[in-house]
Amino acid sequence: MLDAAFFRRWMTATASAVDREAARLTDLDSAIGDADHGANLQRGFTAVTAVLEKEAPDTPGAVLALAGRQLISTVGGASGPLYGTLLRRTGKALGDRAEVSREELATALGDGVAAVAQLGGAAAGDKTMLDALLPAVEALGESFAAAGAAAEAGALATVPLQARKGRASYLGERSIGHQDPGATSSALLIGALQEAAA
């Protein structure tokens, strides 16, 4: 079973992964976006780590809800509201249980991803973070490792796609051949979940 400490570990592991990969995220974003994705997420998850240390919520749902609120208030651009919505809605779906199963997390994360899709008006194949998150949620029912692999594969699969949503969609066909930064950072989030479980 997964308790609040597990979810705090997940957020800390995500912050570390974003720190490590911030320059790569910004490089990807400079090709088809605003060149600020890495720096924005780095600032956001650093703030998440700090607030979780200070407030130490005691349920999985409360950890994710607090992390989501923090991202919305500290991250500019589209990624703050999108990641914030993902975590807040997932946390809300988990409710106030002290421990949750991997299957319950998969269901709740599915709610979070649906909220992101609604907010951004995007679907699978639009070359967005959903291309990593949707397969990850499906695979999470099987195992954490399967979710990590599915998210990574989903991010790589955005390279040949033409962006249909978000800033990259303004480029039309010129967005083809570039890996989507949002899908890439989403794969980091799921990879950090796999790391926390290990």
QUIRAQUI-V144397 format. One record per backbone hydrogen bond with DSSP energy under -0.5 kcal/mol. CO is the residue of the C=O (numbers start at 1). NH is the residue of the N-H. Records with the same first field share a line. If there is no record, write none. Layout:
BEGIN
CO=NH + NH
END
This chain:
BEGIN
1=3
2=100
3=7
4=8
5=9
6=10
7=11
8=12
9=13
10=14
11=15
12=16
13=17
14=18
15=19
16=20
17=21
18=22
19=22
21=25
22=26
23=27
24=28
25=29
26=30
27=31
28=32
29=33 + 35
36=40
37=41
38=42
39=43
40=44
41=45
42=46
43=47
44=48
45=49
46=50
47=51
48=52
49=53
50=54
51=55
52=56
59=63
60=64
61=65
62=66
63=67
64=68
65=69
66=70
67=71
68=72
69=73
70=74
71=75
74=76
76=80
77=81
78=82
79=83
80=84
81=85
82=86
83=87
84=88
85=89
86=90
87=91
88=92
89=93
90=94
91=95
92=95
94=97
97=60
98=4
100=2
101=105
102=106
103=107
104=108
105=109
106=110
107=111
108=112
109=113
110=114
111=115
112=116
113=117
114=118
115=119
116=120
117=121 + 122
123=126
126=164 + 165
128=131
129=132 + 133
130=134
132=136
133=137
134=138
135=139
136=140
137=141
138=141
139=142 + 143
143=147
144=148
145=149
146=150
147=151
148=152
149=153
150=154
151=155
152=156
153=157
155=158
156=159
158=161
159=177 + 178
161=163
166=169
167=170
168=171
169=172
171=174
172=175
173=176
175=178
180=184
181=185
182=186
183=187
184=188
185=189
186=190
187=191
188=192
189=193
190=194
191=195
192=196
193=197
194=198
END
